[in-house]
Amino acid sequence: MDYVPVIITLIVLAFLPWLLFFVYYSKLKGEHLKLFVIAGAGWLVALILRFPILYGTSFILDLLTYYILAAILAGVFEESFRYILAKKLTLDERTNGEILSFGIGWGIFEVWVLHTSSLTTLLILILMNISIPGMPVIPPPEQLFISGMAGVVERWIAVSFHVIATLVITKALLNKNYLWIAIILHSVLDLIAVLSSFIELNIWLIELNLLITVMLIYILIHIGFKLNVIALFTKLEIPFKEV
């Protein structure tokens, strides 16, 4: 097994399930594509807006405190900006399918920036035989694939969260208390991820923790807060307010 097919496979797999689902139900109709792209741009803007804080505090905070701050900022900035965009786009007046497209677009752009770009950089370094001082030793292709699949699974889980977070934010347009719920849920999920990494938990145990957390969030939103999560995926043409 060679590095090139391994890395390309990991890149494709990270996108594939959610992107295929998006293409299947949206038929790439204009309004769905528009919401998909706007949401993706929204994720990028939320990242850029918090970057000065992350950069500035990286020089003064210890690593654990910095990780905790980064997790909280992700929740605050992403959900706040998701709310602003949702209000501008009147997501509460749209169909479940359009809300779903917004959530998937937000998550897919995150995959592209965080996952695809890093693997693409790694591939370039390997092909050009570039070594960077302090960079960890690249494992053999077989081991890289196994560890890389954990990253792929994490991206699938992340998109799943962005879908449910978009549903919560859409509800926040009718009741602002849901904005705080989205911020808290996002921050908690990111805290679980960064703290698990900080204590050097097995990478697959980290993904299992994240999967269980997102599943519990889906159950909480559907049963506890009585937002129809099932309808979001099955009644795509129904307006949000009619569910």
Salt bridges, closest charged atoms under 4 A:
GLU31 OE2 - LYS34 NZ 3.57
GLU31 OE2 - ARG94 NH1 2.79
GLU78 OE2 - ARG50 NH2 3.36
GLU78 OE2 - HIS186 NE2 3.88
GLU79 OE1 - ARG82 NE 2.83
GLU79 OE2 - HIS186 ND1 2.53
ASP92 OD2 - LYS241 NZ 3.74
GLU93 OE2 - LYS241 NZ 2.85
GLU98 OE1 - ARG94 NH1 3.92
GLU110 OE1 - ARG155 NH1 3.00
GLU110 OE1 - HIS162 NE2 3.17
GLU154 OE2 - ARG155 NH2 3.29
ASP190 OD2 - HIS186 NE2 3.67
